Amino acid sequence: MTTKKEEKKETYYDSIIKQGYSRRDFMKFATYITAYMGLESTMVGQVAKALETTHRVPIIWEHFQECTCCSESFIRSDHPIVADIILDKVSLDYTMTLMAASGHQAEAAKKATMDKYKGEYILCVEGSVPLGDDGNYCCIAGRSAKEILLEAAEGAKAIIAWGSCACNGCVQAASPNPTNATPIHKIIKNKPIIKVPGCPPIGEVMAGVVVHMVTFGRLPELDRIGRPKAFYAKRVHDSCYRRPYYDAGLFAETFDDQNAKNGYCLYKLGCKGPMTYNACGTIKWNNGVSYPIQSGHGCIGCSEANFWDNGPFYKRIAKVPGFNEEGLADDIGKVAAGVIAGGLAVHAIAANVSKRKELKSRIDRGKANEHNIDS
Amino acid sequence: MEKTRNFKRVYVWEIPVRIFHWINVLALIILVLSGFLIANPPAILSSSEATNLHSFGIVRFLHFTAAYIFFFIMILRVYWAFVGNRFASWRAFWPFTKKNWNNFWHVMKIDIMLMNDKEEDVTKISIGHNSVATLSYIVMFVLALVQVCTGFALYADMSSWWLPKLFSWVTPLLGGDFMVRNIHHTAMWLFIFFAMVHIYLVFYHDWLEGRGEVSSMFGGYKFVSEERIKHAHDEDEVEIKDDKEIVAAK
């Protein structure tokens, strides 16, 4: 691994060939990554051409409040060129967990990249930024995460927020959020931010986003909250292979019943697939081997904001907004309906007592008229 | 003994209002029942393969269909608030008038707190909605909008039509599908509570006032003391006259 300083500008293709990959490997990679980016197959040529002609885009990868599972996921994305070329050899100018340099040397390399490629580099952020207690909960090289982020974001062309930490705070932002862990978009307002949520995001998704950025030099198409549409436009539920069981009304009731063994839908076991936007059902994990639902476990909704605070993982309940777990909507609803029914019954009795004279008078008059019916 | 009061038949609820009311009732019953089933589907035992079953899909289909009907009938009612009679007009719902608040406190006193007026004043009895009712309908209208927004927001990503997609801004605003669903589910309970109180109060008024409160939503007529109607139009005479004319024409 290097903190490259050489002046000569290499294209991605140059570096890929230099690493010993054949042209055929390169074309396979271009085809594969085009498919992952959700582009048409006719775009393969354009992607290959872009990789052949564009010069590498420097990437600075910051780590704040996180567990490094995003990096782990990225380096395990299933095509070797992703890890080898995009991450290690070519583009990554600074990432403290993966670079060889350390201490002052590493910081100096980052500074050099930031100065030299001001306005050109891509800033990748893994982890949230604690704003509580002057940001002292996360300090690197004696400086707070907020300070580092602001400095690195200053000259960045765009920012990629990796994982749920950077996108929505993830577990450290769960109630009561003691460190005031804050996602990136709430701190940086003046730069384009791509959110790639998930705990971690799928490695191929991360690679797809990076390749899109470096090959086309612009942001992929984003949805309303800044996630790439290619990967986050559908719910896990909508691409789930167990979906037919859902539509048929066939559900596993417990994790060890016959229905679960039959592979029925995990909806009633708290699967959050119907509320979670991610590509798990199509791209899957670990080189497309499986994903949580395929392994018999419901989706926990890790790519959704506040997934820790949105009720239990293994139950399907509706919370009353603003209440904690006790405030199950249906429990409260049943009690309230009972109270209302009781109240109405009391009101009905009270009404008949209070208005008895009026009632009696009307009944008498009505009866009198009844006696006097003429024709 | 007091003399029986003379009542006049007054056309209160026009046909579009009644259609709105009953279609709304039907849609809400379907929405609530299918909503409960969607929230917590029953355990069905079947040896059949998923291909041969579509039970949950049907429940969802009913929910979405009823939702569309609920939404469109609501638009019809809003339209009618501008062209309908005085009881359907938006003016009847406008809360910021002195008359409205006087009526509000009168209803609170007489019908909610169950006190009795020393002397009955028929002009204080509401012919259409009373002010407490209009206020509750305004709240229900807002709640219906909440349900429409959250419901279509949840539905938007499954649909290719532009109409549900118009509501896709709701999800990010509320912070994700979890919150949207919780609000949708919680607000449903408020509809149930409303329906309970609403039905009770209709019975209450019919029972204590005997002016045709219950039947008014079928036939459209309520009965109003003759003294409240200037130039009381004697409909019986008119009917007799009409009949004679018809006979004469033949």
Interface residues (C-beta under 8 A of the other chain):
Chain A: R224 I225 A233 K234 R235 D238 P244 Y245 Y246 D247 A248 G249 L250 F251 E253 Y267 K268 K272 P274 M275 T276 Y277 G301 E304 A305 N306 F307 N310 G311 R316 A318 K319 V320 P321 A329 D330 I332 G333 A336 A337 I340 A341 L344 H347 A348 A350 A351 S354 K355 K357 E358 L359 S361 R362 D364 R365 G366 A368 N369
Chain B: M1 E2 K3 T4 A39 N40 P41 P42 A43 I44 S46 S48 A50 T51 N52 L53 H54 S55 F56 G57 V59 R60 L114 M115 N116 D157 M158 S168 W169 T171 P172 G175 G176 D177 F178 M179 R181 N182 I183 H185 T186 W189 I192 F193 M196 V197 Y200 Y204 L208 G210
